[in-house]
């Protein structure tokens, strides 16, 4: 990518000779992350969630609108999917202009859009893709089945990390499970791997006491586990927050396990600072770090000293508040 500051249509930003060693091009150092997602008018999920979470991880987000949700903070009533050509044109214009470090795939709106995004991901196969599967049981049965079938066949083969709630992933990937014991995170990861997914971040697994567990798993093993205390409040947008933060941190150069640990810590703090803007569910405060104690070091990225103390074999999150 080149920046031409001599174009007569756009006058120079500064008058006089450029300062040595401080050109505009050298200042453009933020990693850029592409997000395919719907617009959520409540800000609970969709592109609004992605922008706040990814900005908190110090990356620049490139939003591609795939659909418009019709919803309030209680539930989703309907959605309107954009035409696949519109989704494709948005993404390809950006990808041909800006180097993209990672891609998040959220709700795409239609099987046609799933096909379009999968083709784009295939054309840029060197860019890691994080796919988040929300609960979309609000869709009618035929539309839901068509969407999930398309996502399974077309999008999962392009996905490096799949993120989703345990119950949502089990209903989708293991619909015929008939064993006495419920599926384990490894079982979910194996089911995803059949379709080409390397890693699965399974959230919301019930644990003894008032705890929920989150597991980063491959088909071979559970790579890391994080346990959190349950909140009394019911939230919407937690999965969007987690997957967006994970995508951003991977785009910023973090390795997978460290990115998962930081993203989960960020989610926990966002939920702890969450609020209810309307008459329905609460949403995470993804900008909590801008409203905290000035002396308190908080945010999605740990300091160098904190990172040195992380045992990447097991997420060091048992001492978090939730």
C-alpha positions as CSV (number, residue, x, y, z in Angstrom):
1,X,0.0,0.0,0.0
2,X,1.3,3.5,-0.9
3,X,0.2,6.9,0.2
4,X,0.6,9.7,-2.3
5,X,0.7,13.1,-0.5
6,X,1.4,15.0,-3.7
7,X,-2.0,14.5,-5.3
8,X,-3.3,18.0,-6.2
9,X,-6.8,17.0,-5.3
10,X,-5.8,16.4,-1.7
11,X,-3.5,19.1,-0.3
12,X,-0.6,18.2,1.9
13,X,-1.4,17.8,5.6
14,X,1.5,20.0,6.6
15,X,3.1,22.9,4.9
16,X,6.9,23.0,4.5
17,X,9.3,20.1,4.1
18,X,8.6,16.8,5.7
19,X,10.3,16.0,9.0
20,X,13.0,13.4,8.6
21,X,12.1,10.1,10.2
22,X,8.5,11.0,10.9
23,X,6.5,10.5,7.6
24,X,2.8,9.7,7.6
25,X,3.6,6.2,6.3
26,X,5.8,5.4,9.2
27,X,3.2,6.5,11.7
28,X,0.6,4.0,10.3
29,X,1.5,1.1,12.5
30,X,-1.8,-0.1,13.9
31,X,-2.7,-3.7,12.9
32,X,-5.9,-3.7,10.8
33,X,-8.5,-6.4,11.4
34,X,-11.5,-7.1,9.2
35,X,-14.9,-8.0,10.7
36,X,-17.9,-9.4,8.8
37,X,-20.9,-8.9,11.0
38,X,-24.4,-7.5,11.3
39,X,-25.4,-4.1,12.6
40,X,-27.0,-4.4,16.0
41,X,-28.9,-1.2,16.9
42,X,-28.6,-1.9,20.7
43,X,-24.8,-2.1,20.6
44,X,-25.0,-5.4,22.4
45,X,-23.4,-7.3,19.6
46,X,-22.6,-7.1,16.0
47,X,-20.2,-4.5,14.6
48,X,-20.7,-2.1,17.5
49,X,-19.3,-4.7,19.9
50,X,-16.5,-5.6,17.5
51,X,-15.4,-1.9,17.1
52,X,-15.2,-1.3,20.9
53,X,-13.5,-4.6,21.8
54,X,-11.0,-4.4,19.0
55,X,-10.2,-0.8,19.6
56,X,-9.5,-1.7,23.2
57,X,-6.9,-4.1,21.9
58,X,-5.2,-1.3,20.0
59,X,-6.1,-2.4,16.5
60,X,-7.9,-0.6,13.7
61,X,-11.2,-2.4,12.8
62,X,-12.4,-2.6,9.2
63,X,-16.2,-3.2,9.4
64,X,-18.1,-5.0,6.7
65,X,-21.9,-4.9,7.2
66,X,-23.6,-8.2,6.3
67,X,-27.1,-7.7,7.7
68,X,-29.2,-5.5,9.9
69,X,-30.8,-6.9,13.1
70,X,-34.2,-5.8,14.2
71,X,-34.0,-6.1,17.9
72,X,-34.0,-4.6,21.4
73,X,-32.1,-5.6,24.5
74,X,-34.5,-8.4,25.2
75,X,-34.4,-10.4,22.0
76,X,-34.1,-10.4,18.2
77,X,-37.2,-10.1,16.2
78,X,-35.9,-10.3,12.7
79,X,-33.0,-9.4,10.4
80,X,-32.5,-8.1,6.9
81,X,-29.5,-9.6,5.0
82,X,-27.5,-7.4,2.6
83,X,-27.1,-8.7,-1.0
84,X,-24.0,-10.9,-1.4
85,X,-22.5,-8.6,-4.0
86,X,-22.7,-5.7,-1.5
87,X,-20.9,-7.7,1.1
88,X,-18.3,-8.9,-1.4
89,X,-17.6,-5.4,-2.8
90,X,-17.2,-3.9,0.7
91,X,-14.6,-6.5,1.6
92,X,-12.6,-6.7,-1.6
93,X,-12.2,-2.9,-1.9
94,X,-10.7,-2.9,1.6
95,X,-8.6,-6.0,1.2
96,X,-7.1,-4.6,-2.0
97,X,-6.2,-1.4,-0.2
98,X,-5.2,-2.3,3.3
99,X,-3.1,-5.1,4.7
100,X,-5.3,-7.2,7.0
101,X,-3.8,-9.1,9.9
102,X,-6.8,-11.2,10.9
103,X,-10.5,-11.7,10.1
104,X,-13.5,-12.1,12.4
105,X,-16.7,-13.8,11.0
106,X,-19.8,-13.1,13.0
107,X,-23.5,-13.3,11.8
108,X,-23.5,-13.2,8.0
109,X,-27.3,-13.0,7.5
110,X,-27.8,-15.5,4.7
111,X,-26.4,-18.7,3.1
112,X,-25.4,-16.6,0.1
113,X,-23.4,-14.3,2.2
114,X,-21.7,-17.3,3.9
115,X,-20.7,-18.4,0.5
116,X,-19.3,-15.0,-0.5
117,X,-17.3,-14.6,2.8
118,X,-16.0,-18.1,2.5
119,X,-14.7,-17.4,-1.0
120,X,-13.0,-14.2,0.2
121,X,-11.4,-16.1,3.1
122,X,-10.2,-18.8,0.7
123,X,-8.7,-16.1,-1.6
124,X,-6.8,-14.7,1.4
125,X,-5.9,-18.0,3.0
126,X,-2.8,-16.6,4.7
127,X,-5.0,-14.4,7.0
128,X,-6.2,-16.3,10.1
129,X,-10.0,-16.4,10.5
130,X,-11.9,-16.5,13.9
131,X,-15.5,-17.5,13.4
132,X,-18.1,-16.9,16.1
133,X,-21.4,-18.8,16.1
134,X,-24.0,-16.9,18.1
135,X,-27.3,-18.5,19.1
136,X,-29.6,-17.9,16.2
137,X,-32.5,-20.0,17.3
138,X,-34.7,-16.9,16.7
139,X,-34.6,-17.7,13.0
140,X,-37.3,-19.9,11.6
141,X,-36.4,-23.5,11.3
142,X,-35.9,-23.7,7.5
143,X,-33.8,-20.5,7.4
144,X,-31.7,-21.7,10.4
145,X,-31.0,-25.1,8.9
146,X,-30.0,-23.5,5.6
147,X,-27.7,-21.0,7.3
148,X,-26.0,-23.6,9.5
149,X,-25.5,-26.1,6.6
150,X,-23.9,-23.4,4.5
151,X,-21.6,-22.3,7.4
152,X,-20.6,-25.9,8.1
153,X,-19.8,-26.7,4.5
154,X,-18.3,-23.5,3.3
155,X,-17.1,-21.3,6.3
156,X,-15.7,-23.9,8.7
157,X,-13.0,-25.1,6.2
158,X,-11.7,-21.6,6.2
159,X,-11.7,-21.2,10.0
160,X,-8.7,-21.4,12.2
161,X,-10.5,-20.8,15.6
162,X,-14.2,-21.4,16.2
163,X,-15.7,-19.6,19.2
164,X,-19.1,-20.4,20.6
165,X,-21.2,-21.3,23.7
166,X,-21.1,-24.9,24.7
167,X,-24.8,-25.5,24.2
168,X,-24.9,-23.7,20.8
169,X,-22.0,-25.6,19.5
170,X,-23.3,-29.0,20.7
171,X,-26.7,-28.4,19.1
172,X,-25.1,-27.5,15.9
173,X,-22.1,-29.8,15.6
174,X,-23.3,-32.8,17.6
175,X,-27.1,-33.0,17.0
176,X,-27.2,-36.8,17.1
177,X,-25.1,-37.2,20.3
178,X,-26.5,-40.3,22.1
179,X,-23.9,-41.1,24.7
180,X,-24.7,-41.3,28.3
181,X,-22.2,-38.5,29.2
182,X,-22.6,-35.1,27.6
183,X,-20.0,-34.1,25.0
184,X,-16.7,-32.8,26.3
185,X,-14.9,-29.8,24.8
186,X,-12.6,-32.2,23.0
187,X,-15.7,-33.9,21.4
188,X,-16.9,-30.5,20.2
189,X,-13.4,-29.7,18.9
190,X,-13.3,-33.1,17.1
191,X,-16.7,-32.4,15.5
192,X,-15.4,-29.0,14.3
193,X,-12.1,-30.5,13.1
194,X,-14.1,-32.8,10.7
195,X,-15.0,-29.7,8.8
196,X,-11.4,-28.2,8.9
197,X,-11.3,-26.2,12.1
198,X,-8.0,-26.4,13.9
199,X,-9.0,-25.0,17.4
200,X,-12.3,-24.4,19.2
201,X,-12.8,-22.1,22.1
202,X,-15.8,-23.5,23.9
203,X,-17.4,-21.1,26.5
204,X,-20.0,-21.5,29.2
205,X,-19.4,-25.1,30.2
206,X,-21.1,-25.8,33.6
207,X,-18.6,-26.5,36.4
208,X,-19.2,-27.5,40.1
209,X,-20.4,-24.7,42.3
210,X,-21.2,-21.2,40.9
211,X,-18.7,-21.5,38.1
212,X,-18.5,-21.6,34.3
213,X,-15.5,-22.9,32.4
214,X,-14.0,-22.0,29.0
215,X,-11.9,-24.5,27.1
216,X,-9.5,-24.0,24.3
217,X,-9.4,-27.4,22.6
218,X,-8.0,-29.2,19.7
219,X,-9.1,-32.7,18.6
220,X,-6.1,-34.1,20.5
221,X,-6.4,-32.3,23.8
222,X,-7.7,-29.4,25.9
223,X,-4.9,-26.9,25.6
224,X,-6.1,-24.6,28.4
225,X,-9.0,-24.0,30.8
226,X,-10.3,-20.9,32.4
227,X,-12.8,-20.9,35.2
228,X,-15.0,-17.9,36.2
229,X,-17.6,-17.3,38.8
230,X,-21.1,-17.0,37.5
231,X,-22.7,-13.5,37.3
232,X,-26.2,-13.0,38.8
233,X,-27.0,-10.8,35.8
234,X,-27.8,-12.2,32.3
235,X,-25.8,-10.6,29.6
236,X,-26.1,-10.4,25.8
237,X,-23.0,-9.8,23.7
238,X,-20.4,-11.7,25.7
239,X,-19.5,-14.1,22.9
240,X,-19.2,-11.2,20.5
241,X,-16.9,-9.4,22.9
242,X,-14.7,-12.5,23.4
243,X,-14.3,-13.4,19.8
244,X,-13.6,-9.8,18.7
245,X,-10.9,-9.4,21.4
246,X,-9.4,-12.8,20.4
247,X,-9.3,-11.8,16.7
248,X,-7.7,-8.4,17.5
249,X,-5.1,-9.9,19.7
250,X,-4.2,-12.5,17.1
251,X,-4.0,-9.7,14.6
252,X,-1.7,-7.8,16.9
253,X,0.8,-10.8,16.9
254,X,-0.1,-12.6,20.1
255,X,0.2,-16.4,20.1
256,X,-3.1,-18.3,20.4
257,X,-3.0,-19.3,24.0
258,X,-1.8,-15.9,25.2
259,X,-4.5,-14.2,23.1
260,X,-7.2,-16.5,24.6
261,X,-6.0,-15.7,28.1
262,X,-6.0,-12.0,27.5
263,X,-9.3,-12.0,25.7
264,X,-11.0,-14.0,28.5
265,X,-9.6,-11.6,31.1
266,X,-10.9,-8.7,29.1
267,X,-14.3,-10.2,28.8
268,X,-14.5,-10.9,32.5
269,X,-13.6,-7.2,33.3
270,X,-16.1,-6.0,30.6
271,X,-18.9,-8.1,32.2
272,X,-17.9,-7.0,35.7
273,X,-18.4,-3.4,34.5
274,X,-21.5,-4.2,32.5
275,X,-24.7,-2.2,32.5
276,X,-28.3,-2.4,31.4
277,X,-29.1,0.4,28.9
278,X,-32.7,-0.6,28.4
279,X,-35.5,-2.7,29.8
280,X,-33.9,-6.0,28.8
281,X,-30.6,-7.8,29.3
282,X,-27.3,-6.2,30.4
283,X,-24.4,-5.7,28.0
284,X,-20.7,-5.7,28.6
285,X,-18.9,-2.4,29.1
286,X,-16.1,-2.9,26.6
287,X,-14.6,0.5,27.4
288,X,-14.4,-0.1,31.2
289,X,-10.6,0.6,31.0
290,X,-11.3,4.2,30.1
291,X,-13.5,4.7,33.2
292,X,-11.4,3.1,35.9
293,X,-8.9,4.3,38.5
294,X,-6.1,6.2,36.8
295,X,-3.6,4.2,38.8
296,X,-5.1,0.8,38.0
297,X,-3.6,-1.0,35.0
298,X,-6.5,-2.7,33.2
299,X,-7.2,-3.7,29.6
300,X,-7.1,-6.6,27.2
301,X,-3.3,-6.6,27.0
302,X,-1.2,-7.4,30.1
303,X,2.0,-5.6,30.9
304,X,5.3,-7.3,30.1
305,X,5.8,-8.2,33.7
306,X,2.4,-9.8,33.8
307,X,3.0,-11.8,30.6
308,X,6.3,-13.1,32.0
309,X,4.3,-14.7,34.8
310,X,1.8,-16.5,32.6
311,X,1.9,-20.3,32.5
312,X,0.5,-20.8,29.0
313,X,-0.3,-24.5,29.8
314,X,-3.1,-23.3,32.0
315,X,-4.8,-19.9,31.9
316,X,-3.9,-18.0,35.1
317,X,-7.5,-16.7,35.6
318,X,-8.7,-18.4,38.7
319,X,-7.8,-15.3,40.7
320,X,-10.0,-13.0,38.6
321,X,-13.2,-11.6,40.1
322,X,-15.5,-13.7,38.0
